[in-house]
Structure formats: structure tokens, C-alpha cells
Amino acid sequence: MQVERRGALLVVTVLVVSAVLGGIYGPSVRATSSDVNTLEDSVKSFTRVLSVVQKNYATPVDPDHALYSGAIPGMLRVLDPHSSFFDPRAYANLREDQRGRYYGVGMTIVPKDTFTYVLAPMPGAPAFRAGIRPGDKIFAVDGKSAEGLSTSEVADMLKGPKGTVVHITMQRVGYEDNLNFTVTRDEIPKRSVDIAFLLKSDIGYIKLSGFNETTDPELSEALKQLDATKLDGLVLDLRGNPGGLLNEAVAVSDMFLDKNQLIVSHHGRASQERRYYAVRGNRGVTVPLVVIVNGGSASASEIVTGAIQDHDRGLVVGEQSFGKGLVQTVSGLSENTGLALTTARYYTPSGRLIQRDYKDTSLYDYLYNHKNPAPTEVKLTDSGRQVTGGGGITPDVPVEPAKLDPFQESLLRHNVFFAYQGGVGGFTTYFLGSKPEVTKDFTADESVMKTFTKYLNREKVPYTDADIADNLSWIKREIKKEAFISVFGLTEGYKVDLEEDAQLQKAVESLPQARALYDNARKIIAQRSGGIGVQQQ
């Protein structure tokens, strides 16, 4: 009976919240006794089935798993790919992402064989202050072995209330005995702005990885540090940015658009349209702008990109964005769970639908194997350029990323660069202090390459001399990147990754075109408004 009551309670909660949201965003309807009876009958049928399964299935059934991973997600999945249910763990992670912070030790971890390793501690975080290094193997947490656990499970063990202590046992190459660290958990920021620096003396670059509660002040600070008003160009990198909070997407767009320009609108089946405008405006920040997107740029990223493209504020470079334009209203439910229910659809300022079609494809193909869809509509930007809708944002300047060849894929699959730098495979190099010393001028010279091929031989990673020769520049860059991560941190390693980035190079080349586009759009808008021009306030 306890299983039936819990199952009924949770299912009823989901249905009631769905009904309430439908009342807010959907048509005005009046519940009848027939509706109530149908709901009651459905809940009774569900709990009977769950009870029978629990009592008679061939092996024991976890009722929480049946509910959280089966019944409720299955009910939502028939609606659309983005209406979803969050079990307590997933809901807690969602709230962390939205708040832009969590409590833990502050380090990036990666899997390797049956253990989890430290990729890099975050500068200034408790793990960094405790002396934890890149390449350290997490052997145990609070006395519990970490062998065979996923990185998510290890991360959960490392998290906890601020001020509490966690005991981490590490294994480090060059040390016979385990190393024990006592680390006091603290608030760890989950930053939206991964990196902001000058590519050249007059061109800025900002990588934005998400949209959480701190995105607006983070981006404002980044623009201030770059002195954006004096730049000749700015590249905003939204590649791989899955989105986040709508109000933060609006705030980011507001920083670049003119005051009172439309940013995005949304409406549902019968809900009233809501429109979001630039309230502050760019306040004189008219730097030429290029936005880079790819198939991993979704939702809030597409709102920002669509607004910039529709108003001809900048050029879009890269690949077709994901095409996620469904509005989810997230509500907390009982037992620390949550529900994200689609209530409306997003439209760009020109009226383009961002969402691509998902009716005739599997969930897996929709999420991971989508191809650029045929556009379903054509709209016009402020200057009269044609842009298409119904399948994400199409870049103004399409640029494919560099493709890995089979040998490069093999080296990455064997995880040789991280292992080589951090000493994970037992072959110590730069990280433990042996020569050559890693400075900002470091390059992988002939001596470094000899030690690298020696490491490949030791680990029995297949290669030929031709493989090395054909991929020499790429290998050297990967070695340099991992060395920089180990010595200087993730940010410096990421800069190395950008050195031969074809999409970034094209973005920089397109800045003069972006300037001309923006100037022309402002001129056309001024002519339409009787020659007065756009007013800055």
C-alpha cells in the first residue's frame, strides 16, 4: 500500500501541476465531473499496475526507479523531447546550474579506466589550496573506495554543505604511499563566462558556456575588462552553449542591441503572446560583433543569436544551431523532484520559429544525429536580408570545424595526452618537475616528441612514423594544451586550443563585414524613421 500511495501521490502531483500550468498558459477551460473521474481512473490504473509489478516481477523492483526513470518520463516523452521529469538528484543539479554555484571542493574531474582523475583544480578553490594537482587519482572519499564509480557519483561524494569537511585519498605518480587531503567545502561558482581575453590588441574574445543567474554581471564585467567601447571587434563564442535562463538571454541581448528593440517573443496554443525588449540598450557599445555557434548551441543561445542576426547587429559564423525553441516552465514537486513542461514556443524578432521539427524522428536522432533541416519559413532582417526559420539559426558565414582523422581519434580514445602530461600512465614528464620546464613560451620540440613516442610505445598505442609526421602540428598543440592545463590551469589550455580554430579565424576575418552590416542597418532604420536615427538613452 505504501508503494501505491507514493506512486499515486507523485503522479497526481505531476498531473495537477500540468493542469495548473495549462490553466496559466493554455486556453481557459472548466473542469467537469467527467474530467475528474477520468483523472481518478487513470491514477488508479497506474497504481494497480505498479503494485502488480512490485509483487510479481521476476526480480525485485525499485519503485522509485520505476516511477522516476520509467512511468513519469514515459508520460512526458510522448509530448515533446524537452518536457521532462527531474528526480531528486537531477533536480538538485538543475538548481545548481540555474544558481551558478554549488558547494564542494572545486575541481574538474575526468574518468580513466576504473577510477576518476583530477583534470585541474579551480584556482583559489579548496582543492587548489589543499595542494591537489592535475593527474591525481581519486582513490577514496571519506574512506569509501572510488573504484568503479562514475564521475557523477564521485562528484556527489565531494559535494556537501558549506563548511563541512571531506577526506580525499589520492594516488600520485612518484609517490609510493597514498596522499590524504582534508578539504573544507566552500561555495564554488559555476561561471558562465569561461574566458575573456584579447585575441589581438584591438579584438576581444568571450566564451559563454551557459545562462545562469550570474551571467548578466559576469558578461558585464568581461566587457568592462576588455574595454569593449574601444575595441575594433568582439567575438562572442556560444558554441556548445546549451542555454539556460530566459531572463539572462534577454539581459545578454540587451547589452548589444539598441534600446526598445525586440529581443524575443513566445506564445503557446492559446496563450497570450509575451514580448521582451531591450530595456537598457547597448549604452554606446557599438563594437562590431561576430557570434560563433554550432549544433550544440541551443535555447537561450539561439535567442541571443537570433536577436543579433535579425537586427543586423552582428554576423553569425559557424554551423547550424540546435533548434530548441520550446519554452519549459520548471516547477518543484513533492519529494524534491521537479517537472519541466513545455508551455510555449520562442520566436525571433523577425518572427522566425526557432524550434525544429521532432515529429518524425527518434529521440536519440533528435538529440544526437540531427541534420540541418530544410527551412520552413523565410523572414527579413532590419536591413532586408533574408533569414530562414523552423530549424535553429542558420549562420551568415557557414564554417565547418576541422575534422579529426582516424589516428587523431585513436590518440584521443586512448586518452594519451592527459595521461602523458599528468603521469597517469606511470611515465612522468613536465608535471612532476622534470625537464623541460613549462613556461608560456613552451613548445613541443624534438626532445619532447621523443619522450612522447616513448610513452606511446610503453602504453602499446599503435602508430607509424607516417602517422606522427602527418599529424605533427596537431600532436604538438595537444601536448602544449595539456601541459598548459597542468601548469597554468584550464583557461590557458583553452587558449592553446583556439590557436588553430578555423571557425574563430573566420570570425575574426568577418569583423569588417559585421561593422558594415551594422552601419547599414542603422542607416536604413534612420531613413524609415524619417531621418531621426536610433536614439541612445
N, C-alpha and C positions, 0 to 999 in steps of 0.2 A: 504493500500500500504506500510505503514511503516513496518508492520509485514512481508510482503513478501520480502521487501528489506533486512531487518535484517536477516531473515531466509536464503535467497539466499546468502548473504554475508558470513555468518558463514559456511554454507555447502560448498560453493565454496572454502573458506579458508582451510577447513579440506581436501577437495579433492586435492587441489593444493599442500598442504604440504605433503600429502600422495604420490602424484606423484613425488614431488621433492625427498623425501626420497627413493622412489622406484628407481629413477634415480641414487642416490648415492649408494644404497646397492643392487639394483636389476640388472637385465640384461639391456644392452644398447638397447633402443628401440627408434623409431622415431614416434612421434605423427602424425596421419593422420587426414584429414578433417573429416573422419568418427568418429574417437575418440572424436574430439572436439564437433561434433554435438550430439553424444551420451551423453556427459557430460552436454551440454546445455539442452538437452531434459530432463535429469534426474533432474536437478535443477529446471526447470520449473514445472515439475510434482510435485516435493516436495512442492514448494511454493504454487501451486494451492490447494493441499490437506490441507496445513496448514491454508490457507485463508478460505477455506470452513469450516474447524473445528472451527476456531476462530469465524466465523459469525453465525454458525448454531447449535453448540453443545448445549445440554440441559442446561448446566450451564456454566458460564464464564470460559474461558481457559486462563491460564497464558502462553503466547507464549514462555517466557524464560524457563519455566518448560517443555513445550512440546519439545523444542529444546535440552536443556541440559540433561534432565532426560529420554527423550524418543527417539527422532529420531536419534540423533548422536550416543549415546551409543548403540542403537539397531543396527545401521550400523556396528559399530566396533565389537560388540559381536559375529557376525557371523564369524568373522575372527579367533579369539582365545580368551581365557579367560583373557589375560593380555593387549591387545590393548584397550586403554580406553581414555575417554574424561574427562577433568577436568573443571568444572565450575569455576567461579572466586574464590569462597571460597576454593574449593578443590585444585585449582592450587596454591593459596597462602599458604595453609598448606603443600603442596608438597615442595615448595621452602623453607619453614621454616625447614622442615626435612632435606633437602639437605644441607642447610647452617649450620645447627646445632645450630641455635639460633633464638630467636624471641623477641619481645618487649612486656612486660607485667608486672605482679606483682610477678610471681614466686611462685606458689603453686600448689600442686596436689589436684584435687577435685574429688568427687565421688557423685553419686546420692543416695538419700534416700527418699522414699515416693515421695512427690511432690516438694522437694527442693534439692539443691546441697549443700554438706558439704565439709569442708576442711579436707582432709586426712592428709596433712602435708605441711607447708610452706618450701620452699627450703632454706637451711642455707645461710644467708647473703643476700637473695633476699629482694626486697622492702616489701613484705608481712611479712617476718620474722622480719625485722627491725621495722615495724609498730606495731608489737605485736599481729598479727593474730595467732590463735592457732589451733591445730588439734581439730576437733569436732565442730568448729564454723559453724553455719548455715548461708549461704549467703541469706539474706532476700531481699536485693535490691542492684542494681548497678546504680549509678548516678540517683537515685530516681525512677528507673524502677523496679517494682517487679520481683523477680526471681522465683516466684512460678509457677510451671508448665513448666518451661523452661528446655531443655535438658542441660547436662553438656557442650556440644559443644557450645550451644547458650550462656551460661554463660561465657564460656572461651572467646568467641569472644567479649563479652562486656568488659571483663577485659583487653584484649589486646589493644594496641594502640601505637602511635608514642612515641619514647623515649623522656622523659622529660615532657610528659603530665600527668595530674592528673586524677585519678579516685576516686570517692567517693563510698565506700562499706559499706552497713549497715548489721551488723551481729547480730545474736541472739546467746547468750551463756548461757548454763545451769548454774544456780546460780546467774544470773543477771536478775532483773525484767525488766529493760529498754534495748532497743536496743543499740548496740555499733556502733559508727560511726568511720570509718577509712578513712583518706585522704592519698592516696598512690600515689607516683610519679613513673610512669612506667620507667623501665630500660631494658637494654639488658639482656635477660635470656638465658643462654646456655642450649642447649638440648644435653646433654652429651651422647656419645656412650659407654664409659666405666662406667657402673653403679657402679661397686665396684671392688676394687683390694686390697687383703689383704693376710696375711699368714695363711693358714689353720693350719699348724704346723710351727716350726721354719725353716724348710727347704723345704716346699711345698707351692707354690704360687697359688692363685686363681684369675682369672679375668673374670668378667661377661661383655660381649659385647652385647649391645642391638640393635645396628644399624650400618650402614656405611654411615656417612655423611662427610662433608668437614673437620671436626676436628678429625676424627677417628685416622688417622695416628699419629699426635702429642700426642693425648690422650693416645694411647696404648704405644707409646714410653716412655712417662712419667711414666706410670704404671709399665712397665718393669724395668725402672730405679729405681723407688721407692722400688720395690721388690728385687732389686739387682739380677736380673734373672740369671746372669752368675754364681752365686754361689749357686743357688738352686739345690736341688736333684730332683725336679719335678715341673711342671706347668700344671694347669688345665685351659683350655680356654673354657668357657661356652657360647655356641651360641644358647642355647635353646630359642625358641620364637623370634629369631632374623630374621625379615622378609627380610633383605638385604638392598640395597641402592645403593650407587655409585660404579661402576665397578673399577674406579681407586683406591678407598680406599680398596677394596677387594684385589687388586693386591699389594698395599702397605703393608697390613697386612700379606699376604702370604710371601712377600719379607723378612719380619723380621725373619722368621723361616727357610726358605729354603736356600740352597747354591746358591751362585752367578751363574747366567746363567741357572738355572733350569727353565723349562717351568711351568707357573702358570695356564694359561687358554687360550683357543683359541675360536674364534667364526667365523662363516660364514653363509651366507644365501642362498637363492635359486640359485643365480648365482653370489653372491658377492665374492670378493677376501678374502681368509682367513686372519685373523689377529691374531697374537700370542703375548702373553705377558710373559715376562721373569723376573726373579729376577735380579734386576739391582745392588742393594747394597749387597744383601746376608745377612745372619744372623750375620755376623761380630763376630763370636765366641760364639753366644748364642746357645749352643747345648744342653740346658736343656731338659731332657725327657719331652715329651708333650703328653697330652691327650685332645682331643676335645669332648665335650658333645653336642649332637644335639637331636632334636625331630621333630615332624611333623610341628612345627612352624618355623623351620629353613629353610630359603628359599633364592634363588637367590645368592646374594653376600656371604651369609653364606655357601652355598653349593660350591661356587667357592673355598673359603678358605679351607673348609673341604676336598674337592676332591683333591686339590693340596697336602695337607699334607698326605692324605691317599695314593695317587698314588706314592709319593716319599718315602713312609715308614718313613716319618719324625715323625709321632706320631700315636697313636691309636685313633680310633673313638669309643666312648661309647654312648649308649642311644637307640634311636629309629630311624626308617627310616625318613630321612628328607623329606621336602615337594615335591621336584621335580619340581622346577621352573627354567627352563634353557632357557627361551626366552629372547632375548635382545630387550629392548624397547628404542627407540630414542625419547626423550621428546622434543617437540617444543612448544614455545609460539605462541598463535594465537591472533586474534583480541579480543577486549573486555575483556582482562585479563583472557583469557581461555587458555587451553593447550591440547596437544594431545600426548599420548604415543603410538607409533606404533611399533609393532614387526617387526624387520628388520633382525634378525639373531638368531642363537642358540649357546648356550655355550657348550663347550666340555672340559673335564678334561684333564690333561697331558697325560693320557694313551689313550685318545680318546673316553672316555665314554660320551654319551649324558646325560645331567642332567635332561632334561625335561621328565616328564611322559606323557602318552597318555591322551588326553582330548576329543577325538572324540566321544566316545560312552557313555558319562556321562553328566548329567545336570550340569549347572554352580554351583548350590548350592552344589551338591555332590562333585564336583571337589574341591571346596574351603573348605568345612567343614566336609565331610563324607568320605574322601578318605581312601582307604585301601592300604596296601603295595602291589604295582603292581608286577606282575611276571617280572623278569629281561628280557630285550630284547637283551642283549649283555654281553659278558664276556671279560674282558681285564686283563692285568698283571701289577702289580706294579713294581717298580725298582728292588725289590728283587725276583720277580717272583710269588708273591701271586696273586691269582685270585680275582678280584673285578668285580661287576656287574654294568650295566648302564641301562638307559632308564626309571628310576623311582626314581630319587633322589640319595642320598648317603646312602648305607646300612652300619650300624655300624659294626665294627670288633667285638665288645662285646655288644650284644643286652641286654638291661636292661629296663624292663617296669617300669614306675613310680608307686608309691603307689596309689591305687585306693581308692576313698572316699566311705565310706559305707553310707546307706540311712540316718542315724542320723547325720553324719557329713555334708552331703549335706543339710539337713534340717537346721542346725545351720547356715551354710553359706548363705543359701537362705533367712533366717530371718535377716542376717547381724548383728548377736548378738555381735560379738567380737568388731567390730568398735564402735557400739552403746554403749556397756558396758564400753569401755575404755574412749571414748570421752564424755560420758554423754548425747549422743543424745537422748536416751530414757527417760531421766529425772532421771537416777539413777547415781549419781556422785560417782566415785571411785578414782583412782590414779591421774588422770589428774588434777583435781582441788585441789590436795594437801592433800587429806585425807589419812589416814594410810592404808596400809604400804607404806613407801617411796620407790620409784623405783630407785634402783641402778643397776650397771652391774651384781651384784650377785643375783638379784631378781629371785624368782621362785614362782609359784602359789601354795602356801601351803594350808593347810586345811581351814584356815580362808578366804583366797581368794576364794576358791571353794564354801564356804557357801554364800558369797556375790554374786557369780556368779549364783548359783541356785536360790537365792532370786530374782535376776534380771530376770531369765527365767520365774519364777512364775509371776512376775509383768507384764511381756510382753506377758503372756499366750503362751509361746513357749512350745509345748508338749515334754515331756521327761519322762523316767523312771529311777529309781536308777540303773538298769542294763545298760541302755544307757550310763550313766555317768561313771560307773565302767569300762565298756568295752572300752571306748574311753578316759580314764582319761589322759594318757600321751599326746595324740593329743590335747585335750582341753587345758591342761596346756601350751603346746607350743604355741597354738594360742593366748591365753591370754598374754603370755610373749611377743610374737611378736608385738601385738597391743600396749601393754604398752611401749615397746621399741620405736616403731614408734612415739608415743605421746611424749615421754620424750627425746629420743636421735635422732630421725629422721629416715627416710626411710632406710638408709644404715644399721643401727644396727638392724632394724626389719627384713631386708632381711637376715642378718647373722643368726638370730634365725631360719628362715625358712630352712636354709641349714643344720641345726644340724642333722636331721634325713633323709636327702635326699639320697635315695638308689642309684640313678644314680651317684651322686657325690662321695659317698663312694666307688662305684665300680671303678670310675675313679682314685681315689687315689690308690686303690689296684692294678690297671693296670699299674702304672707308671714304675715298674721294667721291665714289658713286653715291654713297649714303648721304654725304653732305649735299650733293647736287639734288638728290631726290627730295630731301627735307626742305631745302631752299625753294625748290619749285612748288612744292605743296603749299608752303606758307604764302607764296606769291599768288597761287590760284585761289586760296581761301580768302586772301585780302581782296582780290578782284570780285569774288562772289559777294562779299560783304560791303561792296561799294567803295573799295579802296582804303578802308579804315585799317584793316590788318588785325592780327590777333593781339589782344591786349594782355600784357603780363601784369599780374597783381600780386 
